[in-house]
């Protein structure tokens, strides 16, 4: 069995609150829960928006907090992140792309491929030809190992107000590639701050609750002017693979308040 952990959307700031939530307290609670119950996991993937403002001080703080984990952690970039600062301050694995935070990491009888969908200065995601070519080569070189794809921006509409306009733009080439490779077992997606599961072109996908705050459901309708975080607890993902079959359990690590 392969066991991995999944955190997303920490929106860490060294001082102050974000949407009336304390990101330092939330991260500390997540780390405490993981170290108490999941020390046997191989590594923890953090699927983007490590910080909220993209400052050096925020990266110092989030790295210090995540370094308390009892296992290695893998950084990814979201729309709030700064690619250069992530590479400078975070433990980006070697062997990936030089110009993007994009890499593959082996696990026991499986592997995780972490994609870079950041568009600097924009909330929406992109996946250029260079990133697509790299992914195609990585998948082609190992057609047999069960593979999890982690990405920040969803490559499809999810029916969420104001979030779907910030999804991955021009996602069709990526989806064409992924559906051709049968070793891809699961898409793991951040960014939306809600748990949603389904299939896309026959490929299973799941989104993750945020470590910091949760987005409301689509009904009743909301926009950024009326936005208030949902009074829902955060969660982390516990991913297990057995013979290529994937399960994702969502675990609450602290109360909504």
Secondary structure, 3 states (H helix, E strand, C coil): CEEEEEECCCCECCCCCECCECHHHHHHHHHHHHHHHCCCCCEEEECCCCECCCCHHHHHHHHHHHCCCCCEEEECCCCCCCHHHHHHHCCCCCCCCCCCCCEEEEECCEEEEECCCCCCCCCCECCCHHHHHHHHHHHHHCCCCCEEEEECCCCCCCCCCCCHHHCECCCHHHHHHHHHCCCEEEEEECCCCCCCEEEECCEEEEECCCCCCECCCCCCCCCCCCCCCECCCCEEEEEEEECCEEEEEEEECCCCC
